[in-house]
Amino acid sequence: MSYTAASQVVARQLEFFENRKVLVIGELSDSYPLELTQVAQSVAVFTTNYGYHCNMSRHSQIQSHFGAELTADIDIDMILLYWPKAKAEAEYLLAMTLAKFGPETEICIVGENRSGVRSAEKMFQAYGKITKYDSARRCSFYWGRCEQQAPTFDITSWFKSYPITVAGTELTIRSLPGVFSHGEFDKGSELLLESLPSLHGRVLDFGCGAGVIGAVMKTNNPAIELELCDISALAIESARETFKVNNLEASFTATDVYKALEGTYDFLISNPPFHAGLKTFYAATEDFIAQAPNYLNTDGQLIIVANSFLRYPPLIEDSLGCCEIAASTNKFNIYVAKK
């Protein structure tokens, strides 16, 4: 089994987890929690990633919990945090879990140095003392103990609000830490929204993030039946909040590509992700494009925005037989294909 560099460093420090009741949180992408079950008394996982949750749920020795907030009543005495790409998300996860489990909870933090894990020492000061115990494979490993009672966690206080004006529409966007374009408006999404045709029927906003694209589409095309989906629970919660504050309605689905989606659509519209953590990752978008014909009605359209250096046109042509560039800048292209 191949493990990430962070997990390889955790493997060097197994004595911290012997006979402990461990909760694993953060930027998880491998199955190392299964290895921890060999030494720990119990292992639970909390993840905001729907795909990872599905993978972990297949293993009876792991308790896997998915959502924007951990609400389940579980018994743990140790937290293992895999440091996420966004520092604000690490702060969010610490605030949430330490408020829930309180003083005397021990914590181990591991992450790649380039991800900013070194800021863990300063970030943890409000809760107690944390010490670096290992450094290898360009990663750092810390151990500490919560000594101060953390403030009550209120998810609503973690939303960042910002206004946007695009495609003739003024909206307020609400987003949680770790969500794409958190607190700012992405230029690729702006180009996509400025160049969209009039929409009708059933529309999917794939990889919805904070719901920017979906909210503009629904405002400008109120009759559409809109569904927003994302692999991230933080994104889904952000999109729900964006629609709530703008008095808009839609359905929201956590999914790994099409896994939890049902039926077909008249439009598949996306500013698709191409990063997973710190790594460039195209698999989800490739699957989204390849399977598009199975989820499009006759004459349905796939419309995506992408960095111009990404080689999506050949994939779209293989899937739908054609690919047109509807708009472009020196950085982004809008690709359109019809079934």
N, C-alpha and C positions, 0 to 999 in steps of 0.2 A: 504494500500500500504506500502511495506517495503522499507525503504530508507537506504543508506549507512550511516555510522557514520558521514562522512563529510557533507552529505546533512542534517542530523539531526542537526548539528551545524549551518549550513546556516539557517535552519528554526528558530533558536533562534535569528536571526539578520535580520528579514525581513524589518525593517525600513530603512535599507540601500538601498533597492530595490524599495521602494514605488514610483510609477509614473516615474520610470527610464526606459531608453531604454537599456536593458541588453544584452550583448554578453557573452555566457557561453562557456568556452573552457577547454581543459585539459582532465584529467583521468575520463571521465564520464561513469557510468555503470548503473545508474538508471534513472527514468523518472522525477526527481525533477524539471527540467526546466518547466514542465507543471504546477507545483505548483506555480512557480514564476509568471506565467501569471495572477494569481489571484491578485497580488499586483503591478506588473510592468506595465509600459505603453506598452512595447513590449519586446519580448524575441527572440533572435536568438541564434543558436548553431553553433559553428564551431568545427568539429571533424575530426580526421584523421582515425577514425574507421568506416569502411563501414557498419558493422552490426548495430552500434548505429545510424548512419545516416539513414539507412532504417527504423529503429524503430521511430525515431523522425519525419521523413518525412510523416508519416501517420497522423500527427496531424496538422490541418490547423492553429492552433494558434501559431505554432512554425515555424520560418524560419530556416531550417537546411542546413548547407553548409559543403561539404566534400571535402577534398583534402590535399595536402602537404602544401599548402599555401592558405591563405584567399585572394582571388582576387575580390570577389563580392563587389559592392558599397552599403554598408549598413549604416544606421544611428543609432549610439549608443552613449551613454555617460557613460556607466558603463561596466566594464569587471569583470566577475566572473571566476577566474581560479581555477579549481580543480587540485591540485598539482600532477603531474605525478610521476611514479616510478623513472624515470631517471631525475636527476637534469639538465642535459644538454638539455633535452626536454623542461623543464620549462623555461630555459633561452631562448631557441629558440622561444617558443610561446610568451613570453614577448616581445622579440625583434621585432617579426613580427607584433603583434597587436598594440604595442605602436608606432611603426614607421608609421603604417597606420592611427591611430586615433589621435595621437598627444597629446600635452599638454592640461590640464584641464580634460582629461579622468580620471575618478575615477576607482579604481580597488579593488576588494575584492579577497583575496587568502585564500583557505581552503585546508586542507590536514591532513593526519595522521602524527603524530609526527615521527613515524618510517620511513616515506618516505623521511624525510629530509626537511619538510616544514619550519623548523626553519631557514633555510638558505635564506628564502624569504627576510628578512630584509636587509641582505647584498647584495643580488642580485639586489634589487630594488633601491639601493642607486644611481645608475647612472641616474635614472629617477625622483627621488623625495623621499619623506619620506613616510614610511609605519609603521603602528602601530598595535600591537596585541590587539584585542578587546574581544576575547573569547577563552577559552580553556576548552574543554569537550570531553568526549568519546575518549580520547587519540588523539584528533585532536586540531588544532589551526586555528583561524580565524583572518585575518588581513584586514585592510582597509588603502588605501593610494590614492594619486592623482599624476598623471604624471605632473611634473613641467618643465622638460627639453625636448627639441625636440630630439627624438630618431634618431640615424643614419638611413639613408635609408637602407631598408632591402633588401639584395641580397642573395637569397637562395643558390647560388653556393658557397658562402663563408662558408656555414655551413657543407658542405660535408667533411668527413674525408677520406683520402686515405691511403690504406695500401696494400703491396704486399703479395701474397700467392704463394707458390709452393706446389702443391699436385697432385697426380695421373699423374705425368709427365707433368704438366701444370704450367706455370707461368702467373699470371694475376694480374691486379690492381683492388682492390675492393673499391667502393665508397659508403659511407653510411651516412645517416643523423642521428641526435640525436634521441634516442628512438627506433632505429631499432636493432633487436636481433644481438648480436655479433658485436656491433658498434665499429669499430677500431681494432678488433681482430678476430682470426679465431677459430671457435668452434671445439673442438676435436671430437664431435659426427659427425659433418659434414665431418671431415677429414676421419674418419673410413668409413662412407658411401661411399664417393667418391673413396676411395682406393679399395673398394670391389664391385663396380658396374659392372655388365656385359656389354657387347657391346649393345648399344641401337639402336632401329630402330623405324620408324613410328612416331606416335603422342605421345609426352611425356609431362606430367604435373609436374612441380615443385610446390608442394603445401606448402604454408607458406614460400615463397621464401626469405623473409628477404632482405638482400642487394644483392641477386642474386648470391651468391657464388656457390651454388650447380648447379644452372642452367648454369652459365658461364662455369664451368668446363665440364659439360655434353655436352654443345654445341661445345666447343672447341675440345673435344675428339670424338664427334659424329656429325660432321657438317651437315650430311644429315637429322637429325631428325627435325620434326616440333615441336618446343618447345613452350610451354605456361607457364608463371610464374604467380602465383596468391598469393595474400595475403589480409588479412582484413585491413591492414594498408596502408594508402596513403603514409606515409613516407617510408615504405618498397618498395612499387611499384616505387616511384620516385628514390629511391636508386638503385634498380635493373636496371631500365632504364639507369641510369647514368653509372653503372658498365658495361653494355653491350655496351654503346656508347664509352667509353674510350678503350674498348678492341676490337672494330670493330666487334661486334657480333650482330646477329639479332634474335629476338624472339617476341612473343606477350605477353602483360602484362594485367592482369585483376584484378581489385579490387573486392573482393567477400567475402561473409560469407559462409565458407565451399564451397558447390557446387552451391550456389544460382545464381550466375551470369555466370556460366560455361555452355558451350553447347557441345554436342557430346560426343564421347567416346575416350578413350586413350589406347595405347599399354602399357604404363607404368605410374603408379602413384607413384611418388617418393617424399619423404619428411623427413625432420627433424622436426617433428610436434611440435607446441608450447604446453606447459602445464602450462604456467603462464599467467594470465590476471591481469595486475597491480601488486599488492603485493601478490595476492592470487593464490594458485594452482588451475588450471582450466583444466579439461579434456574433457569437452563437445564437443568442436570443433573436437578434434582428434577422439573421439568416433563416432561422426557423419561421419567423413571422412572415417573411417574404415567400419562402418555399411553400408554406401551407396556405397562403392567401386564397388560392382558387377554391379551396374547400370551405372557405368562410365568406365568400363573396356571392351575392345574388347575380343573376345574369345581367350584364351591363354594369355591374358594380365596379367601383374604382378603388384602387390603392393609391394613396397620396402620402408621400413622406418627404421630410426635409433631412438633408444629411450634409456633413462636411464634404466639399467637392473632391477631396483626396480619397474618400472611401469608394471602393469598387462595387457599388450596388447595382448599377445598370445591368451588367451581365446576369446577376442573380434574378433581377426583376424580369428580364427577357426570358430566362429559362423557366420561370414560374408562370408568367402571363403572356409571353409572346411578343410584348412590345414595351417600350419605356420611352417616355417623352420628358424633356426638361421644360417645365412650365414657367420657371423663373429661376434666376441665379444672381449671385453676387460674387465678389472675388473669394468668398469663403464657403458659401452654401449653394446647394442646388435643390430645387423642388422637383421630385420625380413623380410622374403620373402614369399609371397603367390601368387599362380597363379589361375586365374579364370578357 
